[in-house]
Amino acid sequence: MFWSGSEFIRRTAADILCQEAFESMGVKVRITTEDGSLGEEGLITSILEQAIEVEKKPDIIYACGPTGMLKAVSAIACAHEVLCQISLETVMACGFGVCLGCAVQKAGTKGGYLHACTDGPVFDSRAVLI
């Protein structure tokens, strides 16, 4: 996960990408891994909550990962009134929205769907129900 230009939260040190590139641009990078192999140890939910409450409320959160994690991150962002963009990991068999494998329900509507392959895969977390 990456938020507000300064936060990387990954499972292990091997999963961290582009750290040097961001640092070379003057971006402050904070690393957190689930297993503690690099940076702080912890799960995304507790670390994100702490960062928002204690440090600084970000302008926006960008997140990609499993649906359960995206749901938790979206809930935290909503609770703190922070914009959140999520990248959905889903089956995109046809790439045209015809097969419906990537259909995701729109928030606040009955029967309305978006397709990750044509409308996404990145969505405002408030726009979809995951």
C-alpha positions as CSV (number, residue, x, y, z in Angstrom):
1,M,0.0,0.0,0.0
2,F,1.2,3.5,-0.7
3,W,-0.4,6.7,0.7
4,S,0.3,10.4,0.4
5,G,3.7,9.9,-1.1
6,S,5.4,8.5,2.0
7,E,4.2,5.1,3.1
8,F,4.9,1.6,1.9
9,I,3.2,-1.3,3.7
10,R,4.0,-4.8,2.4
11,R,4.2,-8.4,3.6
12,T,8.0,-8.8,3.5
13,A,11.2,-6.9,2.6
14,A,11.3,-8.7,-0.8
15,D,7.9,-7.1,-1.7
16,I,9.2,-3.5,-1.4
17,L,9.6,-1.9,-4.8
18,C,11.0,1.5,-6.0
19,Q,12.1,2.6,-2.5
20,E,15.3,4.1,-3.9
21,A,13.5,5.8,-6.8
22,F,11.1,7.6,-4.4
23,E,13.9,8.5,-2.0
24,S,16.0,9.9,-4.9
25,M,13.0,12.3,-5.7
26,G,13.1,13.6,-2.1
27,V,10.1,11.6,-1.0
28,K,10.2,10.5,2.7
29,V,9.6,6.8,2.7
30,R,8.4,4.8,5.6
31,I,8.5,1.0,5.4
32,T,6.3,-1.4,7.2
33,T,6.2,-5.2,6.7
34,E,3.9,-7.8,8.2
35,D,6.8,-10.0,9.2
36,G,9.1,-7.2,10.4
37,S,11.8,-8.1,7.9
38,L,12.2,-4.4,7.0
39,G,11.0,-1.3,8.8
40,E,8.1,-1.6,11.3
41,E,6.3,-4.9,11.9
42,G,2.5,-5.0,11.8
43,L,-0.7,-5.3,9.8
44,I,-1.9,-2.6,7.6
45,T,-5.1,-1.8,9.5
46,S,-3.4,-1.0,12.9
47,I,-0.5,0.9,11.3
48,L,-2.8,2.9,9.0
49,E,-5.1,3.8,11.8
50,Q,-2.2,4.9,14.0
51,A,-0.6,6.9,11.2
52,I,-3.8,8.9,10.5
53,E,-4.6,9.5,14.2
54,V,-1.1,10.3,15.5
55,E,1.0,11.6,12.7
56,K,-0.8,13.2,9.8
57,K,-4.1,12.8,8.0
58,P,-3.2,12.1,4.4
59,D,-4.8,13.8,1.4
60,I,-5.4,10.4,-0.3
61,I,-4.7,6.7,0.2
62,Y,-3.8,4.4,-2.7
63,A,-4.2,0.7,-2.0
64,C,-3.9,-2.5,-3.9
65,G,-4.1,-6.0,-2.5
66,P,-6.6,-8.7,-1.5
67,T,-10.3,-7.8,-1.2
68,G,-10.4,-8.2,2.6
69,M,-7.5,-5.7,3.0
70,L,-9.1,-3.2,0.6
71,K,-12.3,-3.4,2.5
72,A,-10.5,-2.7,5.8
73,V,-8.5,0.2,4.3
74,S,-11.6,1.7,2.7
75,A,-13.5,1.6,6.1
76,I,-10.6,3.3,7.8
77,A,-10.4,6.0,5.1
78,C,-14.1,6.6,5.3
79,A,-14.1,6.8,9.1
80,H,-11.4,9.5,8.9
81,E,-12.9,11.2,5.8
82,V,-9.8,10.5,3.7
83,L,-10.1,9.9,-0.1
84,C,-9.1,6.4,-1.0
85,Q,-8.3,4.9,-4.4
86,I,-8.4,1.1,-4.5
87,S,-7.0,-1.2,-7.3
88,L,-9.2,-4.3,-7.5
89,E,-7.6,-7.7,-8.1
90,T,-10.2,-9.7,-10.0
91,V,-10.6,-12.0,-13.0
92,M,-10.6,-10.0,-16.2
93,A,-11.1,-12.8,-18.7
94,C,-12.5,-10.8,-21.7
95,G,-11.2,-7.3,-21.1
96,F,-14.4,-5.8,-22.5
97,G,-16.9,-6.2,-19.6
98,V,-18.9,-8.9,-21.5
99,C,-18.1,-11.9,-19.4
100,L,-19.0,-10.2,-16.1
101,G,-16.1,-11.9,-14.3
102,C,-14.9,-8.5,-13.1
103,A,-18.3,-7.0,-12.2
104,V,-18.3,-5.1,-8.9
105,Q,-21.5,-3.6,-7.4
106,K,-21.8,0.2,-7.3
107,A,-22.2,1.7,-3.9
108,G,-25.6,3.3,-3.1
109,T,-27.5,1.7,-6.0
110,K,-29.5,-1.5,-6.5
111,G,-28.4,-3.6,-9.4
112,G,-25.8,-1.2,-10.7
113,Y,-22.4,-2.6,-11.6
114,L,-19.0,-1.4,-12.8
115,H,-16.5,-3.5,-14.6
116,A,-12.9,-3.6,-13.4
117,C,-11.6,-4.3,-16.9
118,T,-13.3,-1.2,-18.5
119,D,-14.2,1.1,-15.7
120,G,-11.2,0.4,-13.5
121,P,-9.4,-1.5,-12.1
122,V,-8.8,1.6,-9.9
123,F,-11.9,3.0,-8.2
124,D,-12.8,5.6,-5.5
125,S,-13.4,3.3,-2.6
126,R,-16.7,5.1,-1.9
127,A,-18.0,4.2,-5.4
128,V,-18.0,0.4,-5.1
129,L,-19.1,-2.3,-2.6
130,I,-16.4,-4.9,-2.0
